């Protein structure tokens, strides 16, 4: 009888039931499974079939449904939405933000810009508010679009049960270690020039005129607000939708997108690795708050390096090296001890089908407008290097 059940089971394909739900808490799994079972949702992968049955398709006759076709359709739908969100990000960052500044300039606000560059001119407070406002818009508007479009319930798009707090500590330590390694090329290029590794370099504005209030506003924004928003964008709705095809697939796609959306070759490695650590930490701890804290810890570390480097004393070079070495050693020890002390568990849900992983990646890459947006980001990186 058991052999007969195995034969019958092998002939039935139900991707929702075949997914590994043992890696997260029961509440999350219940909501995740219920969202996936909605057959009217084009973003939910809920393919079912009996291998002995076929369906009639007009113009093509009777045909056995294909898992590959179902995966291609759903991945394509998700990546289409993701691509549009990325396009919003780029449009707000490079065009809409400048249009808003020009409008404010015409209305008498002391701020203006040049469409051919990213420089901002005007009053101290006006420039800081513009920088903060535009960069928040470029993240939060695409994030809201993703949440609204994918219709993923809050308990699924925000893992909120900290099952393993120790994984939060390990993830932060890993982020600091990776931050040290990815910082080295920027710090020791061009004879260690401070201009190469300026925390504020990406602002493209004269920060020497900023006051304490402007610095405080920007630091709070960059280390806390933007870290949380990036966590929501990369580890929220789109991550939940992509993990239907396995956690490894979701981690890989979001990390790649984080890298190209940085639009900066120098920032790309850190963006990729921090996104991987944040995603893995979220899955291992069970809470999206881990992803937030990973990004906050990394930003604080970068800011600390910038503060040390801004010191004009003769011991700056030694202090910077000592600080980085100390952080790397301590974070390395924490990671090493956690590998020994924390029990081994299964944290990553895998999805296995007749479709190989590399083909699934091709489904994602070719989903329009994702390839076009990715190409624009890559061209932007090249242009920044040239000019």
Secondary structure as GFF3:
##gff-version 3
##sequence-region A 1 387
A	DSSP	alpha_helix	2	11	.	.	.	ID=ss1
A	DSSP	beta_strand	12	14	.	.	.	ID=ss2
A	DSSP	alpha_helix	15	18	.	.	.	ID=ss3
A	DSSP	alpha_helix	26	36	.	.	.	ID=ss4
A	DSSP	beta_strand	48	50	.	.	.	ID=ss5
A	DSSP	beta_strand	55	57	.	.	.	ID=ss6
A	DSSP	beta_strand	61	63	.	.	.	ID=ss7
A	DSSP	alpha_helix	67	91	.	.	.	ID=ss8
A	DSSP	pi_helix	92	96	.	.	.	ID=ss9
A	DSSP	alpha_helix	97	106	.	.	.	ID=ss10
A	DSSP	beta_strand	111	113	.	.	.	ID=ss11
A	DSSP	beta_strand	120	122	.	.	.	ID=ss12
A	DSSP	alpha_helix	124	150	.	.	.	ID=ss13
A	DSSP	alpha_helix	154	157	.	.	.	ID=ss14
A	DSSP	alpha_helix	166	187	.	.	.	ID=ss15
A	DSSP	three_ten_helix	201	203	.	.	.	ID=ss16
A	DSSP	three_ten_helix	207	209	.	.	.	ID=ss17
A	DSSP	alpha_helix	212	220	.	.	.	ID=ss18
A	DSSP	pi_helix	221	225	.	.	.	ID=ss19
A	DSSP	alpha_helix	226	235	.	.	.	ID=ss20
A	DSSP	alpha_helix	237	242	.	.	.	ID=ss21
A	DSSP	three_ten_helix	243	245	.	.	.	ID=ss22
A	DSSP	alpha_helix	247	261	.	.	.	ID=ss23
A	DSSP	alpha_helix	265	285	.	.	.	ID=ss24
A	DSSP	alpha_helix	289	310	.	.	.	ID=ss25
A	DSSP	alpha_helix	316	341	.	.	.	ID=ss26
A	DSSP	alpha_helix	357	365	.	.	.	ID=ss27
A	DSSP	alpha_helix	370	386	.	.	.	ID=ss28
###
